[in-house]
């Protein structure tokens, strides 16, 4: 009987540990990324998940136009943007 309670307690502890070490930090990062992607504006220098650097030229509701070289613009989904580039 005592061993069953210890096993149940260990399982609860393991799930709690997994939540605070894996699930919670990941959801926090996802929330911060979503806030960043929603706050994009023209002139921001960004980095995509593919590693492409560029400057935002136009912001749409779902996509953004990014200038990656002089006279070269591409249209990206907002979800493709990883972070703002440091200047």
PDB file of N, CA, C and O in Angstrom, chain B, residues numbered from 101:
ATOM      1  N   UNK B 101       0.824  -1.192   0.000  1.00  0.00           N
ATOM      2  CA  UNK B 101       0.000   0.000   0.000  1.00  0.00           C
ATOM      3  C   UNK B 101       0.871   1.261   0.000  1.00  0.00           C
ATOM      4  O   UNK B 101       0.606   2.212  -0.735  1.00  0.00           O
ATOM      5  N   UNK B 102       1.882   1.251   0.810  1.00  0.00           N
ATOM      6  CA  UNK B 102       2.792   2.391   0.907  1.00  0.00           C
ATOM      7  C   UNK B 102       3.528   2.609  -0.428  1.00  0.00           C
ATOM      8  O   UNK B 102       3.725   3.747  -0.855  1.00  0.00           O
ATOM      9  N   UNK B 103       3.926   1.519  -1.071  1.00  0.00           N
ATOM     10  CA  UNK B 103       4.658   1.620  -2.333  1.00  0.00           C
ATOM     11  C   UNK B 103       3.788   2.227  -3.434  1.00  0.00           C
ATOM     12  O   UNK B 103       4.299   2.936  -4.301  1.00  0.00           O
ATOM     13  N   UNK B 104       2.478   1.958  -3.410  1.00  0.00           N
ATOM     14  CA  UNK B 104       1.584   2.537  -4.413  1.00  0.00           C
ATOM     15  C   UNK B 104       1.538   4.056  -4.287  1.00  0.00           C
ATOM     16  O   UNK B 104       1.549   4.763  -5.295  1.00  0.00           O
ATOM     17  N   UNK B 105       1.487   4.558  -3.063  1.00  0.00           N
ATOM     18  CA  UNK B 105       1.460   6.005  -2.851  1.00  0.00           C
ATOM     19  C   UNK B 105       2.762   6.649  -3.299  1.00  0.00           C
ATOM     20  O   UNK B 105       2.759   7.744  -3.862  1.00  0.00           O
ATOM     21  N   UNK B 106       3.859   5.976  -3.050  1.00  0.00           N
ATOM     22  CA  UNK B 106       5.154   6.500  -3.484  1.00  0.00           C
ATOM     23  C   UNK B 106       5.225   6.532  -5.008  1.00  0.00           C
ATOM     24  O   UNK B 106       5.721   7.501  -5.582  1.00  0.00           O
ATOM     25  N   UNK B 107       4.736   5.487  -5.666  1.00  0.00           N
ATOM     26  CA  UNK B 107       4.730   5.457  -7.129  1.00  0.00           C
ATOM     27  C   UNK B 107       3.851   6.555  -7.707  1.00  0.00           C
ATOM     28  O   UNK B 107       4.235   7.213  -8.674  1.00  0.00           O
ATOM     29  N   UNK B 108       2.685   6.757  -7.128  1.00  0.00           N
ATOM     30  CA  UNK B 108       1.780   7.817  -7.586  1.00  0.00           C
ATOM     31  C   UNK B 108       2.424   9.184  -7.367  1.00  0.00           C
ATOM     32  O   UNK B 108       2.348  10.056  -8.233  1.00  0.00           O
ATOM     33  N   UNK B 109       3.050   9.366  -6.222  1.00  0.00           N
ATOM     34  CA  UNK B 109       3.727  10.625  -5.915  1.00  0.00           C
ATOM     35  C   UNK B 109       4.869  10.880  -6.899  1.00  0.00           C
ATOM     36  O   UNK B 109       5.071  12.015  -7.330  1.00  0.00           O
ATOM     37  N   UNK B 110       5.607   9.848  -7.254  1.00  0.00           N
ATOM     38  CA  UNK B 110       6.706   9.993  -8.219  1.00  0.00           C
ATOM     39  C   UNK B 110       6.179  10.367  -9.596  1.00  0.00           C
ATOM     40  O   UNK B 110       6.786  11.186 -10.285  1.00  0.00           O
ATOM     41  N   UNK B 111       5.064   9.785 -10.008  1.00  0.00           N
ATOM     42  CA  UNK B 111       4.466  10.108 -11.308  1.00  0.00           C
ATOM     43  C   UNK B 111       3.993  11.557 -11.322  1.00  0.00           C
ATOM     44  O   UNK B 111       4.210  12.264 -12.306  1.00  0.00           O
ATOM     45  N   UNK B 112       3.354  12.007 -10.252  1.00  0.00           N
ATOM     46  CA  UNK B 112       2.895  13.397 -10.161  1.00  0.00           C
ATOM     47  C   UNK B 112       4.099  14.341 -10.199  1.00  0.00           C
ATOM     48  O   UNK B 112       4.068  15.362 -10.886  1.00  0.00           O
ATOM     49  N   UNK B 113       5.143  14.004  -9.473  1.00  0.00           N
ATOM     50  CA  UNK B 113       6.354  14.816  -9.479  1.00  0.00           C
ATOM     51  C   UNK B 113       6.966  14.879 -10.872  1.00  0.00           C
ATOM     52  O   UNK B 113       7.400  15.948 -11.301  1.00  0.00           O
ATOM     53  N   UNK B 114       7.010  13.769 -11.580  1.00  0.00           N
ATOM     54  CA  UNK B 114       7.577  13.715 -12.920  1.00  0.00           C
ATOM     55  C   UNK B 114       6.794  14.607 -13.883  1.00  0.00           C
ATOM     56  O   UNK B 114       7.392  15.346 -14.665  1.00  0.00           O
ATOM     57  N   UNK B 115       5.465  14.546 -13.834  1.00  0.00           N
ATOM     58  CA  UNK B 115       4.649  15.403 -14.697  1.00  0.00           C
ATOM     59  C   UNK B 115       4.842  16.877 -14.343  1.00  0.00           C
ATOM     60  O   UNK B 115       4.916  17.725 -15.233  1.00  0.00           O
ATOM     61  N   UNK B 116       4.925  17.183 -13.055  1.00  0.00           N
ATOM     62  CA  UNK B 116       5.176  18.562 -12.638  1.00  0.00           C
ATOM     63  C   UNK B 116       6.529  19.051 -13.125  1.00  0.00           C
ATOM     64  O   UNK B 116       6.652  20.180 -13.599  1.00  0.00           O
ATOM     65  N   UNK B 117       7.534  18.212 -13.010  1.00  0.00           N
ATOM     66  CA  UNK B 117       8.874  18.555 -13.473  1.00  0.00           C
ATOM     67  C   UNK B 117       8.879  18.799 -14.975  1.00  0.00           C
ATOM     68  O   UNK B 117       9.470  19.772 -15.443  1.00  0.00           O
ATOM     69  N   UNK B 118       8.227  17.925 -15.732  1.00  0.00           N
ATOM     70  CA  UNK B 118       8.162  18.080 -17.185  1.00  0.00           C
ATOM     71  C   UNK B 118       7.441  19.378 -17.562  1.00  0.00           C
ATOM     72  O   UNK B 118       7.852  20.073 -18.491  1.00  0.00           O
ATOM     73  N   UNK B 119       6.372  19.698 -16.841  1.00  0.00           N
ATOM     74  CA  UNK B 119       5.631  20.913 -17.147  1.00  0.00           C
ATOM     75  C   UNK B 119       6.511  22.145 -16.955  1.00  0.00           C
ATOM     76  O   UNK B 119       6.579  22.999 -17.839  1.00  0.00           O
ATOM     77  N   UNK B 120       7.180  22.243 -15.817  1.00  0.00           N
ATOM     78  CA  UNK B 120       7.967  23.440 -15.526  1.00  0.00           C
ATOM     79  C   UNK B 120       9.284  23.502 -16.286  1.00  0.00           C
ATOM     80  O   UNK B 120       9.827  24.593 -16.461  1.00  0.00           O
ATOM     81  N   UNK B 121       9.810  22.389 -16.739  1.00  0.00           N
ATOM     82  CA  UNK B 121      11.089  22.397 -17.439  1.00  0.00           C
ATOM     83  C   UNK B 121      10.944  22.369 -18.965  1.00  0.00           C
ATOM     84  O   UNK B 121      11.851  22.816 -19.667  1.00  0.00           O
ATOM     85  N   UNK B 122       9.843  21.862 -19.487  1.00  0.00           N
ATOM     86  CA  UNK B 122       9.710  21.710 -20.936  1.00  0.00           C
ATOM     87  C   UNK B 122       8.515  22.486 -21.485  1.00  0.00           C
ATOM     88  O   UNK B 122       8.685  23.341 -22.355  1.00  0.00           O
ATOM     89  N   UNK B 123       7.339  22.210 -21.004  1.00  0.00           N
ATOM     90  CA  UNK B 123       6.114  22.751 -21.598  1.00  0.00           C
ATOM     91  C   UNK B 123       5.970  24.246 -21.344  1.00  0.00           C
ATOM     92  O   UNK B 123       5.706  25.003 -22.279  1.00  0.00           O
ATOM     93  N   UNK B 124       6.138  24.682 -20.112  1.00  0.00           N
ATOM     94  CA  UNK B 124       5.938  26.092 -19.774  1.00  0.00           C
ATOM     95  C   UNK B 124       6.918  27.016 -20.501  1.00  0.00           C
ATOM     96  O   UNK B 124       6.478  28.016 -21.069  1.00  0.00           O
ATOM     97  N   UNK B 125       8.234  26.728 -20.512  1.00  0.00           N
ATOM     98  CA  UNK B 125       9.149  27.611 -21.251  1.00  0.00           C
ATOM     99  C   UNK B 125       8.851  27.671 -22.750  1.00  0.00           C
ATOM    100  O   UNK B 125       8.983  28.727 -23.368  1.00  0.00           O
ATOM    101  N   UNK B 126       8.453  26.546 -23.332  1.00  0.00           N
ATOM    102  CA  UNK B 126       8.142  26.525 -24.758  1.00  0.00           C
ATOM    103  C   UNK B 126       6.916  27.378 -25.065  1.00  0.00           C
ATOM    104  O   UNK B 126       6.907  28.116 -26.050  1.00  0.00           O
ATOM    105  N   UNK B 127       5.890  27.286 -24.236  1.00  0.00           N
ATOM    106  CA  UNK B 127       4.693  28.105 -24.471  1.00  0.00           C
ATOM    107  C   UNK B 127       5.004  29.584 -24.259  1.00  0.00           C
ATOM    108  O   UNK B 127       4.421  30.436 -24.929  1.00  0.00           O
ATOM    109  N   UNK B 128       5.905  29.897 -23.345  1.00  0.00           N
ATOM    110  CA  UNK B 128       6.307  31.290 -23.127  1.00  0.00           C
ATOM    111  C   UNK B 128       7.039  31.829 -24.358  1.00  0.00           C
ATOM    112  O   UNK B 128       6.781  32.955 -24.784  1.00  0.00           O
ATOM    113  N   UNK B 129       7.954  31.035 -24.935  1.00  0.00           N
ATOM    114  CA  UNK B 129       8.666  31.448 -26.154  1.00  0.00           C
ATOM    115  C   UNK B 129       7.694  31.637 -27.314  1.00  0.00           C
ATOM    116  O   UNK B 129       7.831  32.589 -28.082  1.00  0.00           O
ATOM    117  N   UNK B 130       6.720  30.748 -27.450  1.00  0.00           N
ATOM    118  CA  UNK B 130       5.731  30.867 -28.526  1.00  0.00           C
ATOM    119  C   UNK B 130       4.911  32.142 -28.380  1.00  0.00           C
ATOM    120  O   UNK B 130       4.610  32.811 -29.368  1.00  0.00           O
ATOM    121  N   UNK B 131       4.553  32.474 -27.143  1.00  0.00           N
ATOM    122  CA  UNK B 131       3.775  33.690 -26.905  1.00  0.00           C
ATOM    123  C   UNK B 131       4.599  34.931 -27.258  1.00  0.00           C
ATOM    124  O   UNK B 131       4.072  35.864 -27.865  1.00  0.00           O
ATOM    125  N   UNK B 132       5.883  34.957 -26.889  1.00  0.00           N
ATOM    126  CA  UNK B 132       6.747  36.093 -27.208  1.00  0.00           C
ATOM    127  C   UNK B 132       6.940  36.225 -28.720  1.00  0.00           C
ATOM    128  O   UNK B 132       6.946  37.338 -29.246  1.00  0.00           O
ATOM    129  N   UNK B 133       7.098  35.105 -29.418  1.00  0.00           N
ATOM    130  CA  UNK B 133       7.256  35.129 -30.868  1.00  0.00           C
ATOM    131  C   UNK B 133       5.998  35.663 -31.542  1.00  0.00           C
ATOM    132  O   UNK B 133       6.087  36.442 -32.491  1.00  0.00           O
ATOM    133  N   UNK B 134       4.844  35.255 -31.066  1.00  0.00           N
ATOM    134  CA  UNK B 134       3.567  35.735 -31.623  1.00  0.00           C
ATOM    135  C   UNK B 134       3.430  37.250 -31.430  1.00  0.00           C
ATOM    136  O   UNK B 134       2.980  37.955 -32.333  1.00  0.00           O
ATOM    137  N   UNK B 135       3.820  37.746 -30.251  1.00  0.00           N
ATOM    138  CA  UNK B 135       3.776  39.190 -30.006  1.00  0.00           C
ATOM    139  C   UNK B 135       4.718  39.933 -30.955  1.00  0.00           C
ATOM    140  O   UNK B 135       4.371  40.992 -31.478  1.00  0.00           O
ATOM    141  N   UNK B 136       5.905  39.378 -31.173  1.00  0.00           N
ATOM    142  CA  UNK B 136       6.857  39.997 -32.093  1.00  0.00           C
ATOM    143  C   UNK B 136       6.285  40.040 -33.503  1.00  0.00           C
ATOM    144  O   UNK B 136       6.344  41.075 -34.167  1.00  0.00           O
ATOM    145  N   UNK B 137       5.733  38.926 -33.962  1.00  0.00           N
ATOM    146  CA  UNK B 137       5.202  38.863 -35.319  1.00  0.00           C
ATOM    147  C   UNK B 137       4.005  39.793 -35.499  1.00  0.00           C
ATOM    148  O   UNK B 137       3.790  40.306 -36.597  1.00  0.00           O
ATOM    149  N   UNK B 138       3.236  40.016 -34.463  1.00  0.00           N
ATOM    150  CA  UNK B 138       2.086  40.922 -34.561  1.00  0.00           C
ATOM    151  C   UNK B 138       2.496  42.397 -34.501  1.00  0.00           C
ATOM    152  O   UNK B 138       1.738  43.265 -34.933  1.00  0.00           O
ATOM    153  N   UNK B 139       3.687  42.687 -33.969  1.00  0.00           N
ATOM    154  CA  UNK B 139       4.101  44.077 -33.803  1.00  0.00           C
ATOM    155  C   UNK B 139       5.059  44.552 -34.892  1.00  0.00           C
ATOM    156  O   UNK B 139       5.679  45.604 -34.738  1.00  0.00           O
ATOM    157  N   UNK B 140       5.197  43.813 -35.978  1.00  0.00           N
ATOM    158  CA  UNK B 140       6.112  44.210 -37.043  1.00  0.00           C
ATOM    159  C   UNK B 140       5.638  45.484 -37.719  1.00  0.00           C
ATOM    160  O   UNK B 140       4.439  45.715 -37.877  1.00  0.00           O
ATOM    161  N   UNK B 141       6.609  46.312 -38.116  1.00  0.00           N
ATOM    162  CA  UNK B 141       6.278  47.557 -38.812  1.00  0.00           C
ATOM    163  C   UNK B 141       7.307  47.823 -39.896  1.00  0.00           C
ATOM    164  O   UNK B 141       8.386  47.231 -39.894  1.00  0.00           O
ATOM    165  N   UNK B 142       6.980  48.702 -40.810  1.00  0.00           N
ATOM    166  CA  UNK B 142       7.886  49.035 -41.912  1.00  0.00           C
ATOM    167  C   UNK B 142       9.188  49.588 -41.351  1.00  0.00           C
ATOM    168  O   UNK B 142       9.202  50.365 -40.397  1.00  0.00           O
ATOM    169  N   UNK B 143      10.286  49.161 -41.978  1.00  0.00           N
ATOM    170  CA  UNK B 143      11.597  49.631 -41.560  1.00  0.00           C
ATOM    171  C   UNK B 143      12.309  48.697 -40.589  1.00  0.00           C
ATOM    172  O   UNK B 143      13.513  48.843 -40.374  1.00  0.00           O
ATOM    173  N   UNK B 144      11.593  47.739 -39.997  1.00  0.00           N
ATOM    174  CA  UNK B 144      12.227  46.777 -39.083  1.00  0.00           C
ATOM    175  C   UNK B 144      13.169  45.872 -39.853  1.00  0.00           C
ATOM    176  O   UNK B 144      12.857  45.434 -40.960  1.00  0.00           O
ATOM    177  N   UNK B 145      14.314  45.594 -39.268  1.00  0.00           N
ATOM    178  CA  UNK B 145      15.255  44.624 -39.844  1.00  0.00           C
ATOM    179  C   UNK B 145      14.977  43.290 -39.174  1.00  0.00           C
ATOM    180  O   UNK B 145      15.001  43.189 -37.947  1.00  0.00           O
ATOM    181  N   UNK B 146      14.714  42.261 -39.980  1.00  0.00           N
ATOM    182  CA  UNK B 146      14.277  40.975 -39.448  1.00  0.00           C
ATOM    183  C   UNK B 146      15.180  39.834 -39.912  1.00  0.00           C
ATOM    184  O   UNK B 146      15.982  39.977 -40.835  1.00  0.00           O
ATOM    185  N   UNK B 147      15.019  38.699 -39.237  1.00  0.00           N
ATOM    186  CA  UNK B 147      15.677  37.453 -39.620  1.00  0.00           C
ATOM    187  C   UNK B 147      14.589  36.401 -39.720  1.00  0.00           C
ATOM    188  O   UNK B 147      13.762  36.268 -38.819  1.00  0.00           O
ATOM    189  N   UNK B 148      14.588  35.646 -40.825  1.00  0.00           N
ATOM    190  CA  UNK B 148      13.595  34.588 -40.989  1.00  0.00           C
ATOM    191  C   UNK B 148      14.133  33.294 -40.391  1.00  0.00           C
ATOM    192  O   UNK B 148      15.310  33.205 -40.045  1.00  0.00           O
ATOM    193  N   UNK B 149      13.264  32.292 -40.271  1.00  0.00           N
ATOM    194  CA  UNK B 149      13.693  30.985 -39.782  1.00  0.00           C
ATOM    195  C   UNK B 149      14.691  30.341 -40.739  1.00  0.00           C
ATOM    196  O   UNK B 149      15.459  29.470 -40.329  1.00  0.00           O
ATOM    197  N   UNK B 150      14.693  30.753 -42.007  1.00  0.00           N
ATOM    198  CA  UNK B 150      15.638  30.223 -42.985  1.00  0.00           C
ATOM    199  C   UNK B 150      16.980  30.947 -42.916  1.00  0.00           C
ATOM    200  O   UNK B 150      17.925  30.562 -43.603  1.00  0.00           O
ATOM    201  N   UNK B 151      17.073  32.005 -42.083  1.00  0.00           N
ATOM    202  CA  UNK B 151      18.324  32.729 -41.933  1.00  0.00           C
ATOM    203  C   UNK B 151      18.487  33.892 -42.888  1.00  0.00           C
ATOM    204  O   UNK B 151      19.592  34.411 -43.041  1.00  0.00           O
ATOM    205  N   UNK B 152      17.414  34.313 -43.532  1.00  0.00           N
ATOM    206  CA  UNK B 152      17.470  35.435 -44.467  1.00  0.00           C
ATOM    207  C   UNK B 152      17.263  36.733 -43.696  1.00  0.00           C
ATOM    208  O   UNK B 152      16.305  36.871 -42.936  1.00  0.00           O
ATOM    209  N   UNK B 153      18.177  37.683 -43.904  1.00  0.00           N
ATOM    210  CA  UNK B 153      18.064  39.006 -43.294  1.00  0.00           C
ATOM    211  C   UNK B 153      17.413  39.941 -44.295  1.00  0.00           C
ATOM    212  O   UNK B 153      17.632  39.816 -45.500  1.00  0.00           O
ATOM    213  N   UNK B 154      16.616  40.875 -43.802  1.00  0.00           N
ATOM    214  CA  UNK B 154      15.996  41.837 -44.697  1.00  0.00           C
ATOM    215  C   UNK B 154      15.298  42.939 -43.928  1.00  0.00           C
ATOM    216  O   UNK B 154      15.157  42.882 -42.707  1.00  0.00           O
ATOM    217  N   UNK B 155      14.865  43.943 -44.674  1.00  0.00           N
ATOM    218  CA  UNK B 155      14.139  45.083 -44.117  1.00  0.00           C
ATOM    219  C   UNK B 155      12.690  45.014 -44.574  1.00  0.00           C
ATOM    220  O   UNK B 155      12.418  44.766 -45.749  1.00  0.00           O
ATOM    221  N   UNK B 156      11.775  45.228 -43.666  1.00  0.00           N
ATOM    222  CA  UNK B 156      10.351  45.192 -44.011  1.00  0.00           C
ATOM    223  C   UNK B 156       9.994  46.439 -44.801  1.00  0.00           C
ATOM    224  O   UNK B 156      10.274  47.561 -44.379  1.00  0.00           O
ATOM    225  N   UNK B 157       9.366  46.223 -45.964  1.00  0.00           N
ATOM    226  CA  UNK B 157       8.956  47.310 -46.843  1.00  0.00           C
ATOM    227  C   UNK B 157       7.466  47.574 -46.710  1.00  0.00           C
ATOM    228  O   UNK B 157       7.029  48.725 -46.741  1.00  0.00           O
ATOM    229  N   UNK B 158       6.685  46.508 -46.563  1.00  0.00           N
ATOM    230  CA  UNK B 158       5.232  46.629 -46.492  1.00  0.00           C
ATOM    231  C   UNK B 158       4.685  45.547 -45.572  1.00  0.00           C
ATOM    232  O   UNK B 158       5.121  44.396 -45.615  1.00  0.00           O
ATOM    233  N   UNK B 159       3.724  45.935 -44.738  1.00  0.00           N
ATOM    234  CA  UNK B 159       3.126  44.993 -43.792  1.00  0.00           C
ATOM    235  C   UNK B 159       1.671  44.776 -44.168  1.00  0.00           C
ATOM    236  O   UNK B 159       0.892  45.725 -44.263  1.00  0.00           O
ATOM    237  N   UNK B 160       1.313  43.511 -44.384  1.00  0.00           N
ATOM    238  CA  UNK B 160      -0.069  43.147 -44.659  1.00  0.00           C
ATOM    239  C   UNK B 160      -0.657  42.430 -43.459  1.00  0.00           C
ATOM    240  O   UNK B 160      -0.013  42.335 -42.415  1.00  0.00           O
ATOM    241  N   UNK B 161      -1.859  41.930 -43.597  1.00  0.00           N
ATOM    242  CA  UNK B 161      -2.496  41.234 -42.476  1.00  0.00           C
ATOM    243  C   UNK B 161      -1.900  39.852 -42.254  1.00  0.00           C
ATOM    244  O   UNK B 161      -1.782  39.406 -41.113  1.00  0.00           O
ATOM    245  N   UNK B 162      -1.524  39.171 -43.326  1.00  0.00           N
ATOM    246  CA  UNK B 162      -0.979  37.819 -43.212  1.00  0.00           C
ATOM    247  C   UNK B 162       0.476  37.763 -43.662  1.00  0.00           C
ATOM    248  O   UNK B 162       1.247  36.941 -43.166  1.00  0.00           O
ATOM    249  N   UNK B 163       0.857  38.631 -44.599  1.00  0.00           N
ATOM    250  CA  UNK B 163       2.195  38.594 -45.174  1.00  0.00           C
ATOM    251  C   UNK B 163       2.920  39.916 -44.966  1.00  0.00           C
ATOM    252  O   UNK B 163       2.317  40.924 -44.600  1.00  0.00           O
ATOM    253  N   UNK B 164       4.213  39.888 -45.204  1.00  0.00           N
ATOM    254  CA  UNK B 164       5.034  41.098 -45.212  1.00  0.00           C
ATOM    255  C   UNK B 164       5.945  41.047 -46.430  1.00  0.00           C
ATOM    256  O   UNK B 164       6.377  39.972 -46.846  1.00  0.00           O
ATOM    257  N   UNK B 165       6.238  42.217 -47.004  1.00  0.00           N
ATOM    258  CA  UNK B 165       7.213  42.302 -48.095  1.00  0.00           C
ATOM    259  C   UNK B 165       8.540  42.710 -47.478  1.00  0.00           C
ATOM    260  O   UNK B 165       8.622  43.656 -46.694  1.00  0.00           O
ATOM    261  N   UNK B 166       9.576  41.970 -47.853  1.00  0.00           N
ATOM    262  CA  UNK B 166      10.895  42.178 -47.268  1.00  0.00           C
ATOM    263  C   UNK B 166      11.895  42.439 -48.385  1.00  0.00           C
ATOM    264  O   UNK B 166      11.946  41.704 -49.372  1.00  0.00           O
ATOM    265  N   UNK B 167      12.699  43.505 -48.220  1.00  0.00           N
ATOM    266  CA  UNK B 167      13.771  43.796 -49.171  1.00  0.00           C
ATOM    267  C   UNK B 167      15.024  43.093 -48.659  1.00  0.00           C
ATOM    268  O   UNK B 167      15.518  43.386 -47.570  1.00  0.00           O
ATOM    269  N   UNK B 168      15.532  42.152 -49.473  1.00  0.00           N
ATOM    270  CA  UNK B 168      16.700  41.388 -49.058  1.00  0.00           C
ATOM    271  C   UNK B 168      17.970  41.853 -49.773  1.00  0.00           C
ATOM    272  O   UNK B 168      19.079  41.510 -49.361  1.00  0.00           O
ATOM    273  N   UNK B 169      17.808  42.629 -50.835  1.00  0.00           N
ATOM    274  CA  UNK B 169      18.919  43.217 -51.585  1.00  0.00           C
ATOM    275  C   UNK B 169      18.338  44.400 -52.354  1.00  0.00           C
ATOM    276  O   UNK B 169      17.120  44.501 -52.501  1.00  0.00           O
ATOM    277  N   UNK B 170      19.195  45.297 -52.845  1.00  0.00           N
ATOM    278  CA  UNK B 170      18.652  46.406 -53.638  1.00  0.00           C
ATOM    279  C   UNK B 170      17.821  45.878 -54.814  1.00  0.00           C
ATOM    280  O   UNK B 170      18.286  45.037 -55.582  1.00  0.00           O
ATOM    281  N   UNK B 171      16.622  46.367 -54.941  1.00  0.00           N
ATOM    282  CA  UNK B 171      15.678  46.008 -55.998  1.00  0.00           C
ATOM    283  C   UNK B 171      15.211  44.552 -55.930  1.00  0.00           C
ATOM    284  O   UNK B 171      14.683  44.032 -56.913  1.00  0.00           O
ATOM    285  N   UNK B 172      15.395  43.891 -54.793  1.00  0.00           N
ATOM    286  CA  UNK B 172      14.933  42.503 -54.629  1.00  0.00           C
ATOM    287  C   UNK B 172      14.030  42.444 -53.404  1.00  0.00           C
ATOM    288  O   UNK B 172      14.480  42.610 -52.270  1.00  0.00           O
ATOM    289  N   UNK B 173      12.747  42.206 -53.655  1.00  0.00           N
ATOM    290  CA  UNK B 173      11.774  42.104 -52.566  1.00  0.00           C
ATOM    291  C   UNK B 173      11.082  40.750 -52.635  1.00  0.00           C
ATOM    292  O   UNK B 173      10.770  40.250 -53.716  1.00  0.00           O
ATOM    293  N   UNK B 174      10.850  40.170 -51.476  1.00  0.00           N
ATOM    294  CA  UNK B 174      10.122  38.902 -51.405  1.00  0.00           C
ATOM    295  C   UNK B 174       8.952  39.077 -50.453  1.00  0.00           C
ATOM    296  O   UNK B 174       8.973  39.924 -49.560  1.00  0.00           O
ATOM    297  N   UNK B 175       7.943  38.265 -50.661  1.00  0.00           N
ATOM    298  CA  UNK B 175       6.777  38.298 -49.798  1.00  0.00           C
ATOM    299  C   UNK B 175       6.819  37.063 -48.899  1.00  0.00           C
ATOM    300  O   UNK B 175       6.941  35.935 -49.376  1.00  0.00           O
ATOM    301  N   UNK B 176       6.716  37.295 -47.603  1.00  0.00           N
ATOM    302  CA  UNK B 176       6.801  36.216 -46.622  1.00  0.00           C
ATOM    303  C   UNK B 176       5.564  36.181 -45.746  1.00  0.00           C
ATOM    304  O   UNK B 176       4.933  37.208 -45.497  1.00  0.00           O
ATOM    305  N   UNK B 177       5.234  35.012 -45.292  1.00  0.00           N
ATOM    306  CA  UNK B 177       4.214  34.863 -44.269  1.00  0.00           C
ATOM    307  C   UNK B 177       4.792  35.399 -42.952  1.00  0.00           C
ATOM    308  O   UNK B 177       5.982  35.226 -42.689  1.00  0.00           O
ATOM    309  N   UNK B 178       3.985  36.031 -42.145  1.00  0.00           N
ATOM    310  CA  UNK B 178       4.465  36.563 -40.861  1.00  0.00           C
ATOM    311  C   UNK B 178       5.078  35.475 -39.981  1.00  0.00           C
ATOM    312  O   UNK B 178       6.007  35.739 -39.217  1.00  0.00           O
ATOM    313  N   UNK B 179       4.555  34.253 -40.089  1.00  0.00           N
ATOM    314  CA  UNK B 179       5.050  33.153 -39.270  1.00  0.00           C
ATOM    315  C   UNK B 179       6.455  32.714 -39.645  1.00  0.00           C
ATOM    316  O   UNK B 179       7.062  31.931 -38.915  1.00  0.00           O
ATOM    317  N   UNK B 180       6.992  33.197 -40.771  1.00  0.00           N
ATOM    318  CA  UNK B 180       8.336  32.841 -41.189  1.00  0.00           C
ATOM    319  C   UNK B 180       9.391  33.717 -40.515  1.00  0.00           C
ATOM    320  O   UNK B 180      10.587  33.470 -40.672  1.00  0.00           O
ATOM    321  N   UNK B 181       8.969  34.725 -39.776  1.00  0.00           N
ATOM    322  CA  UNK B 181       9.906  35.660 -39.157  1.00  0.00           C
ATOM    323  C   UNK B 181      10.258  35.158 -37.759  1.00  0.00           C
ATOM    324  O   UNK B 181       9.387  34.916 -36.924  1.00  0.00           O
ATOM    325  N   UNK B 182      11.566  35.008 -37.533  1.00  0.00           N
ATOM    326  CA  UNK B 182      12.056  34.477 -36.271  1.00  0.00           C
ATOM    327  C   UNK B 182      12.321  35.576 -35.257  1.00  0.00           C
ATOM    328  O   UNK B 182      11.930  35.452 -34.097  1.00  0.00           O
ATOM    329  N   UNK B 183      12.988  36.661 -35.681  1.00  0.00           N
ATOM    330  CA  UNK B 183      13.356  37.700 -34.719  1.00  0.00           C
ATOM    331  C   UNK B 183      13.710  38.991 -35.446  1.00  0.00           C
ATOM    332  O   UNK B 183      13.813  39.038 -36.672  1.00  0.00           O
ATOM    333  N   UNK B 184      13.891  40.026 -34.653  1.00  0.00           N
ATOM    334  CA  UNK B 184      14.412  41.266 -35.172  1.00  0.00           C
ATOM    335  C   UNK B 184      15.935  41.166 -35.180  1.00  0.00           C
ATOM    336  O   UNK B 184      16.530  40.631 -34.245  1.00  0.00           O
ATOM    337  N   UNK B 185      16.560  41.677 -36.229  1.00  0.00           N
ATOM    338  CA  UNK B 185      18.021  41.652 -36.317  1.00  0.00           C
ATOM    339  C   UNK B 185      18.578  42.813 -35.519  1.00  0.00           C
ATOM    340  O   UNK B 185      18.002  43.901 -35.510  1.00  0.00           O
ATOM    341  N   UNK B 186      19.674  42.588 -34.864  1.00  0.00           N
ATOM    342  CA  UNK B 186      20.330  43.687 -34.136  1.00  0.00           C
ATOM    343  C   UNK B 186      21.072  44.549 -35.128  1.00  0.00           C
ATOM    344  O   UNK B 186      21.656  44.055 -36.092  1.00  0.00           O
ATOM    345  N   UNK B 187      21.043  45.840 -34.879  1.00  0.00           N
ATOM    346  CA  UNK B 187      21.695  46.771 -35.813  1.00  0.00           C
ATOM    347  C   UNK B 187      23.091  47.085 -35.360  1.00  0.00           C
ATOM    348  O   UNK B 187      23.795  47.851 -36.017  1.00  0.00           O
TER     349      UNK B 187
END
